[in-house]
Amino acid sequence: MQEKELNEGDIKNISEKLEIINLQLAKRSEMRIRTIRYLLISVCMIIVAGFIVLATMNSEYLTWDFTNPELAIAGTLIHGFEFLFVRLAPLVFIGAVIGIAFTYKKR
């Protein structure tokens, strides 16, 4: 009779420990998903801010005197960044929005 009581006590003890471990793993998984979601949201905000900055600059570098070598290099670098940003940022933005939608998806 004591063996049954010990076994029931052991099983209950193990069950409680497993439940605690399961809760810890669930919290860790939820925290990882939340971190990824906020990183993707921040990527979207950075892209929007980048477009706002580029729109307010209004390609000011095009009016520079490119006979000056330093201005020519700076203008070329800014134009290259603007060119790549305008073409790649929308794709990254769409990917981030899709990623955000997947993090809200219920399991």
Buried (B, 14 or more C-beta within 10 A) or exposed (E): EEEEEEEEEEEEEEEEEEEEEEEEEEEEEEEEBEEBBEBBBEBBEBBEEBBEEBEEEEEEBEEBEEEEEEEBEBBEEBEEEBEEBEEEBEEBBEEBBEBBEEBEEEE
